[in-house]
Amino acid sequence: MRNTCRDSVVAQGRAARFCRPFILFALILFSSGLMRAQTLPDNSAQTSDQLSAVIKEVRALPLNVEKIARARDFGFGLLAASRFVDAWAIFKAILDVSPQDGRAMYGGALALFNIRQVAEAERLARAAFESARAGLLAARTNQSSISEANRRASDALVLLGVILAVKGDSAGALKAVEQAVSFAPDSFDAQFALGRARFGAGDPRGAARAFRDAVALKADDERARFFLATALEGAGDYEAALSAYRELLAIRPESADGHLGLGALLVKLGGERTDEGITELLRAVNLNGDLYEARITLGRALLRKGRAQESVEHLQRAAALAPNNPEPHYQLALAYRRLGKTAEAARENAIVKEIHATRRGNNAEGNPGMSSSEPDRSP
């Protein structure tokens, strides 16, 4: 099976969003509603004092369910505020006095993952899953308890999948999120993670199926709709991809990525669709001027349409966004040559040669060299 992360050309920048480690993705797991995050005070000193008080209360005897629940809520509030070190202090305190608390294991895994303690985060995520699975056995025929245990198991497996993906274990990540979906097929997080994992494994059609399920669960989610369209494009189903991009823009007309995706695909399809593609790409750069793919694709398209003067602005910006990429300089040389600016064209050709020489030198020393692909600048 081909590796979609390597094979994408026109949509290379967008495809990279599937393939990179998804550190920030972990926090979408809060959408499951498994725990209620506590609202934190704005004053950091007050929050620090509250942190110490909560930890002291957790460690004080006697233990009781209510104070553990309050501490757990406070910990998830800290996670939501991106205070990962403080959150880990809360969850560690809970686990010190209640080592079988599966929710604290899950919260602790999230905190540790976000402070880059990946091995310990993996251990806790696996423990959280085992705790949820034990809850399933204990639930017997109680449907409410079974549903909660299934969701807890799914969330733990999604987090485990994220962790394994970061470690480079793509097969393990895919297996984890497939299992997550089996526990909770109505979990947006699980379906979304499955789509990402399948795309990264070179299965864009399977990814599109998962993203469709994610969109059905959360119709207004911009990421799921964008990735659905990109997966359909990766699978070669261009008409369906166009429809998916248009559906995204119908609910999020301010989505720069949506205009980028639609515009780049229209330009790739060419013919009478090129003009519409250029219009969409112009909308994308008006919304976000730092989208490399929009700039370089727009520059190329304008050149092909004989609009060399208009292309220069976008190619110059692309060169500034990716200074070690020879492509914008090559396209600038073409544009300047068509405008009769021979000195400027020669300068850009010289830059292209310099970049290629540097890349060859790095490769000769055993280094990977500078990539010719654009940087990923997703929100």
LOSE-955127 format. One record per residue (C-alpha): residue number from 1; x, y, z; residue in one letter. Coordinates in pm, 1 decimal, decimal comma. Layout:
// residues N
NUM	X	Y	Z	A
...
// end
This chain:
// residues 379
1	0,0	0,0	0,0	M
2	135,4	339,7	-91,2	R
3	230,4	587,5	178,2	N
4	-5,9	881,2	135,5	T
5	214,8	1100,5	352,1	C
6	496,0	1074,2	99,1	R
7	300,4	1057,3	-227,2	D
8	89,9	1372,8	-201,6	S
9	218,6	1654,2	-424,3	V
10	-32,2	1936,0	-469,8	V
11	-186,4	1869,3	-128,2	A
12	148,7	1797,1	38,1	Q
13	116,1	2065,4	301,0	G
14	-236,1	1959,2	390,2	R
15	-146,5	1589,6	397,5	A
16	139,3	1666,2	636,2	A
17	-119,3	1756,7	898,4	R
18	-225,1	1393,8	911,1	F
19	126,4	1256,4	922,9	C
20	295,8	1475,7	1181,4	R
21	281,6	1382,6	1551,6	P
22	-41,7	1530,0	1682,4	F
23	61,0	1666,8	2021,5	I
24	-212,8	1928,8	2042,5	L
25	-477,2	1678,9	1932,8	F
26	-477,3	1518,8	2276,8	A
27	-681,4	1795,9	2429,6	L
28	-978,3	1739,4	2199,3	I
29	-1046,5	1436,9	2418,2	L
30	-1218,9	1670,0	2661,7	F
31	-1508,5	1686,3	2418,2	S
32	-1619,4	1343,7	2535,7	S
33	-1764,7	1504,7	2847,4	G
34	-1620,9	1224,7	3063,3	L
35	-1515,1	1471,9	3330,2	M
36	-1634,8	1820,2	3412,5	R
37	-1349,2	2071,1	3414,4	A
38	-1353,4	2323,2	3697,2	Q
39	-1337,7	2693,8	3612,0	T
40	-1014,3	2836,7	3745,5	L
41	-969,4	3184,1	3892,4	P
42	-790,1	3438,1	3675,3	D
43	-529,2	3527,0	3938,6	N
44	-235,4	3286,2	3903,2	S
45	-123,3	3332,9	4264,6	A
46	-473,0	3245,7	4380,4	Q
47	-469,2	2938,9	4158,8	T
48	-132,8	2833,4	4300,8	S
49	-265,6	2863,9	4654,2	D
50	-571,0	2665,6	4552,2	Q
51	-347,3	2398,9	4397,4	L
52	-160,6	2353,6	4726,1	S
53	-487,1	2341,2	4918,2	A
54	-637,8	2080,3	4688,5	V
55	-329,7	1858,3	4711,6	I
56	-329,6	1892,3	5091,1	K
57	-697,1	1800,0	5104,9	E
58	-642,8	1495,8	4881,1	V
59	-365,1	1362,8	5103,0	R
60	-551,4	1424,9	5428,5	A
61	-734,0	1139,8	5597,5	L
62	-994,9	1012,9	5584,3	P
63	-1034,8	955,5	5212,6	L
64	-1377,2	1014,6	5062,5	N
65	-1528,9	1007,3	4716,6	V
66	-1640,6	1369,6	4718,5	E
67	-1302,8	1529,8	4778,1	K
68	-1135,3	1302,7	4521,9	I
69	-1400,9	1405,0	4268,9	A
70	-1343,6	1774,4	4346,4	R
71	-968,7	1731,0	4304,4	A
72	-1018,3	1544,6	3979,2	R
73	-1236,6	1824,6	3842,7	D
74	-971,7	2077,2	3945,0	F
75	-705,2	1873,0	3764,1	G
76	-903,9	1869,8	3442,4	F
77	-958,1	2241,8	3476,3	G
78	-581,1	2284,6	3490,2	L
79	-546,2	2070,0	3177,3	L
80	-801,9	2282,8	2996,2	A
81	-596,2	2588,4	3095,6	A
82	-281,5	2418,5	2954,9	S
83	-124,8	2407,3	3301,3	R
84	5,3	2056,6	3248,5	F
85	269,5	2045,4	3523,7	V
86	17,5	2160,8	3784,7	D
87	-240,6	1916,7	3651,0	A
88	4,4	1631,2	3688,9	W
89	67,6	1737,3	4051,3	A
90	-306,8	1699,6	4120,2	I
91	-344,8	1365,1	3945,1	F
92	-29,2	1228,3	4105,7	K
93	-163,2	1322,5	4448,6	A
94	-489,1	1140,9	4371,0	I
95	-305,4	832,1	4245,9	L
96	-80,6	829,4	4551,9	D
97	-384,8	784,3	4778,2	V
98	-615,2	609,8	4529,1	S
99	-390,7	416,6	4286,4	P
100	-682,4	247,0	4110,2	Q
101	-857,4	571,0	4009,5	D
102	-893,4	522,9	3634,2	G
103	-1001,4	879,4	3565,2	R
104	-695,4	1015,2	3743,7	A
105	-482,8	775,9	3537,2	M
106	-635,1	919,3	3220,8	Y
107	-591,8	1280,1	3334,3	G
108	-238,1	1207,1	3446,1	G
109	-157,0	1050,2	3110,4	A
110	-285,1	1360,8	2931,7	L
111	-77,3	1586,5	3155,3	A
112	239,8	1380,9	3118,6	L
113	198,8	1353,4	2743,6	F
114	179,2	1729,3	2709,0	N
115	495,8	1778,7	2916,0	I
116	671,5	1525,6	2692,7	R
117	699,5	1244,1	2947,4	Q
118	580,4	1003,5	2682,8	V
119	684,0	669,6	2834,2	A
120	506,2	736,7	3162,6	E
121	206,2	878,0	2976,0	A
122	183,0	552,9	2778,7	E
123	193,8	348,0	3099,0	R
124	-88,9	548,3	3253,1	L
125	-297,8	545,2	2934,6	A
126	-273,3	165,6	2924,4	R
127	-363,1	150,7	3293,9	A
128	-662,5	379,0	3233,7	A
129	-783,0	143,1	2962,0	F
130	-747,1	-160,0	3188,4	E
131	-937,6	24,3	3460,7	S
132	-1220,4	100,0	3218,8	A
133	-1227,0	-259,7	3101,5	R
134	-1253,0	-374,9	3462,7	A
135	-1540,9	-132,2	3500,8	G
136	-1715,5	-304,6	3212,2	L
137	-1694,2	-639,4	3390,3	L
138	-1824,8	-486,1	3712,1	A
139	-2111,3	-309,3	3535,5	A
140	-2279,8	-640,3	3449,1	R
141	-2618,9	-538,8	3306,9	T
142	-2627,3	-175,3	3420,8	N
143	-2655,6	1,5	3085,7	Q
144	-2555,5	343,5	3219,0	S
145	-2240,4	201,9	3377,4	S
146	-2162,8	-1,0	3065,7	I
147	-2193,9	308,6	2846,8	S
148	-1965,3	511,1	3073,9	E
149	-1706,4	232,3	3089,8	A
150	-1711,9	195,6	2711,5	N
151	-1654,1	567,1	2665,9	R
152	-1372,4	568,5	2921,2	R
153	-1208,7	273,3	2745,3	A
154	-1242,9	446,5	2409,0	S
155	-1093,4	772,3	2535,5	D
156	-798,1	590,6	2691,1	A
157	-734,9	403,9	2366,0	L
158	-752,2	722,7	2159,4	V
159	-494,6	882,1	2385,6	L
160	-282,0	567,3	2363,9	L
161	-306,5	587,4	1985,0	G
162	-184,4	946,8	1990,0	V
163	107,2	849,7	2212,7	I
164	204,5	555,1	1993,5	L
165	187,0	774,6	1681,9	A
166	426,7	1019,6	1842,9	V
167	659,7	730,1	1921,6	K
168	653,1	627,0	1555,3	G
169	449,3	309,5	1611,2	D
170	196,0	367,7	1333,2	S
171	67,1	11,0	1336,4	A
172	13,4	22,1	1711,9	G
173	-158,8	359,7	1686,5	A
174	-396,1	232,8	1418,0	L
175	-479,5	-77,1	1620,3	K
176	-548,2	131,7	1931,1	A
177	-787,8	373,2	1761,2	V
178	-964,9	93,3	1573,8	E
179	-1027,0	-66,9	1912,0	Q
180	-1139,0	271,1	2047,6	A
181	-1408,1	288,3	1779,5	V
182	-1521,7	-64,7	1861,8	S
183	-1586,2	43,7	2221,7	F
184	-1759,1	370,9	2130,2	A
185	-1858,2	400,6	1763,2	P
186	-2047,7	720,3	1849,6	D
187	-1733,3	891,9	1981,9	S
188	-1626,9	1182,2	1765,0	F
189	-1273,7	1169,3	1907,8	D
190	-1234,8	801,3	1822,8	A
191	-1364,0	839,7	1466,3	Q
192	-1149,0	1148,2	1410,1	F
193	-837,8	970,7	1540,0	A
194	-916,2	667,7	1323,7	L
195	-934,4	888,7	1016,6	G
196	-595,5	1038,5	1091,8	R
197	-438,7	701,5	1161,4	A
198	-574,3	547,0	842,1	R
199	-457,6	838,1	631,3	F
200	-110,6	817,2	783,2	G
201	-107,1	444,1	707,1	A
202	-173,1	514,5	338,4	G
203	-544,8	437,0	336,4	D
204	-720,4	760,2	232,8	P
205	-1043,0	580,5	142,5	R
206	-1063,0	426,5	487,1	G
207	-974,8	763,3	636,3	A
208	-1259,7	926,4	445,7	A
209	-1506,9	672,7	588,4	R
210	-1395,7	753,8	941,5	A
211	-1407,5	1127,5	880,6	F
212	-1759,2	1092,9	737,5	R
213	-1861,9	924,4	1060,7	D
214	-1691,7	1202,0	1258,8	A
215	-1876,8	1469,1	1058,4	V
216	-2205,2	1286,9	1118,0	A
217	-2135,6	1306,9	1491,8	L
218	-2026,2	1672,0	1491,0	K
219	-2144,2	1843,6	1175,2	A
220	-1997,3	2184,0	1260,1	D
221	-1640,9	2063,6	1322,0	D
222	-1413,5	2238,9	1073,5	E
223	-1120,0	2000,6	1115,2	R
224	-1323,3	1689,7	1046,8	A
225	-1477,4	1839,5	733,9	R
226	-1140,6	1966,0	610,2	F
227	-972,7	1629,5	665,2	F
228	-1266,1	1449,7	502,0	L
229	-1219,5	1660,1	189,5	A
230	-842,5	1608,6	190,5	T
231	-881,0	1232,2	238,7	A
232	-1125,9	1213,4	-52,1	L
233	-877,5	1409,5	-261,6	E
234	-599,6	1172,3	-156,5	G
235	-818,6	880,7	-262,6	A
236	-864,2	1036,0	-607,4	G
237	-1237,1	1098,3	-558,5	D
238	-1208,8	1456,9	-678,8	Y
239	-1576,2	1537,4	-728,4	E
240	-1660,8	1417,4	-378,6	A
241	-1366,0	1615,3	-245,1	A
242	-1488,7	1930,9	-418,6	L
243	-1831,2	1880,5	-263,0	S
244	-1676,2	1828,1	80,1	A
245	-1468,8	2147,1	53,7	Y
246	-1777,6	2341,0	-55,3	R
247	-1979,8	2198,5	234,1	E
248	-1705,8	2310,0	473,1	L
249	-1711,8	2661,7	330,7	L
250	-2090,3	2672,7	352,4	A
251	-2066,5	2645,0	731,0	I
252	-1725,1	2813,6	772,9	R
253	-1689,7	3075,5	496,8	P
254	-1396,0	3228,6	686,3	E
255	-1193,7	2905,4	670,7	S
256	-865,9	2986,4	497,1	A
257	-784,0	2615,2	481,6	D
258	-1118,4	2544,7	317,3	G
259	-1056,5	2801,4	43,3	H
260	-700,3	2669,9	6,6	L
261	-813,9	2309,7	-31,9	G
262	-1087,3	2393,9	-279,0	L
263	-866,2	2631,2	-478,0	G
264	-568,8	2395,0	-496,9	A
265	-788,0	2107,7	-615,3	L
266	-962,3	2322,0	-878,7	L
267	-624,1	2437,2	-1008,6	V
268	-500,3	2077,5	-1015,0	K
269	-803,4	1972,8	-1218,3	L
270	-728,5	2259,9	-1457,9	G
271	-921,8	2366,4	-1763,9	G
272	-1218,5	2590,9	-1704,0	E
273	-1188,8	2529,0	-1330,0	R
274	-857,6	2714,4	-1303,7	T
275	-1011,2	3061,2	-1280,5	D
276	-1237,8	2956,1	-995,1	E
277	-936,6	2793,6	-827,5	G
278	-741,5	3119,6	-849,6	I
279	-1035,1	3305,4	-693,1	T
280	-1048,2	3056,6	-404,6	E
281	-672,6	3077,8	-347,5	L
282	-693,0	3457,9	-338,9	L
283	-960,1	3425,7	-71,0	R
284	-733,2	3192,8	122,9	A
285	-436,5	3431,9	124,5	V
286	-663,0	3724,1	211,2	N
287	-769,4	3530,5	519,8	L
288	-421,6	3398,5	601,4	N
289	-125,9	3537,9	414,0	G
290	113,6	3280,4	557,8	D
291	-23,6	2973,0	380,1	L
292	272,3	2852,0	175,8	Y
293	73,2	2611,6	-37,8	E
294	-178,5	2880,5	-127,5	A
295	96,5	3122,5	-227,0	R
296	299,5	2878,2	-437,2	I
297	-5,9	2723,8	-604,9	T
298	-148,4	3066,9	-677,9	L
299	182,9	3181,4	-822,0	G
300	205,4	2881,2	-1051,8	R
301	-156,0	2914,1	-1164,3	A
302	-119,6	3283,1	-1244,7	L
303	194,4	3209,7	-1445,0	L
304	11,9	2945,7	-1646,7	R
305	-263,9	3195,5	-1715,9	K
306	-11,8	3448,2	-1850,9	G
307	-46,4	3674,3	-1546,5	R
308	323,8	3684,4	-1457,6	A
309	317,4	4027,4	-1294,2	Q
310	41,4	3919,1	-1054,8	E
311	227,0	3597,5	-971,0	S
312	537,4	3773,9	-839,8	V
313	381,4	3895,4	-514,0	E
314	268,0	3545,4	-419,0	H
315	590,6	3373,7	-522,6	L
316	796,2	3624,0	-324,6	Q
317	584,2	3555,2	-18,8	R
318	621,3	3180,4	-72,3	A
319	999,3	3223,6	-88,5	A
320	992,8	3417,4	238,2	A
321	782,2	3148,0	406,0	L
322	1009,9	2864,0	288,2	A
323	1355,8	3014,4	233,9	P
324	1523,9	2674,5	189,5	N
325	1279,4	2557,2	-74,4	N
326	1403,0	2605,5	-433,6	P
327	1055,6	2589,8	-591,3	E
328	941,8	2951,3	-527,5	P
329	1273,2	3083,8	-658,5	H
330	1245,9	2866,1	-969,1	Y
331	895,6	2998,0	-1035,6	Q
332	1011,1	3354,7	-971,4	L
333	1286,0	3309,1	-1230,1	A
334	1021,0	3203,8	-1483,6	L
335	801,8	3500,3	-1395,1	A
336	1085,2	3751,9	-1421,3	Y
337	1198,6	3604,9	-1752,7	R
338	849,7	3648,4	-1896,1	R
339	846,9	4006,1	-1770,9	L
340	1180,7	4072,7	-1939,7	G
341	1361,9	4121,4	-1609,6	K
342	1671,2	3919,1	-1692,5	T
343	1883,8	4035,2	-1397,7	A
344	1613,3	3936,0	-1147,0	E
345	1565,1	3601,0	-1325,0	A
346	1938,3	3533,3	-1308,6	A
347	1941,1	3616,2	-937,9	R
348	1660,1	3368,4	-866,3	E
349	1830,5	3098,1	-1072,0	N
350	2146,1	3151,6	-870,5	A
351	1948,2	3104,2	-547,5	I
352	1803,1	2779,7	-682,3	V
353	2152,8	2650,7	-760,2	K
354	2278,8	2753,6	-416,8	E
355	1996,4	2571,2	-240,1	I
356	2052,4	2255,3	-442,1	H
357	2426,5	2272,3	-375,2	A
358	2362,8	2303,8	-2,4	T
359	2125,1	2010,0	-9,8	R
360	2380,7	1794,2	-191,4	R
361	2643,3	1894,9	62,5	G
362	2422,7	1801,7	354,7	N
363	2338,5	1468,7	198,5	N
364	2706,3	1398,1	136,0	A
365	2770,4	1439,3	508,4	E
366	2506,0	1184,1	593,1	G
367	2237,6	1436,4	683,8	N
368	1887,7	1424,4	540,8	P
369	1930,0	1755,5	358,4	G
370	1678,1	2034,2	334,7	M
371	1331,8	1930,0	234,6	S
372	1184,5	2081,1	-76,1	S
373	837,7	2054,8	72,9	S
374	670,8	2351,5	232,7	E
375	653,4	2394,9	611,1	P
376	328,7	2295,4	777,5	D
377	160,2	2606,3	913,8	R
378	-176,4	2474,0	1021,2	S
379	-366,3	2659,0	1290,7	P
// end
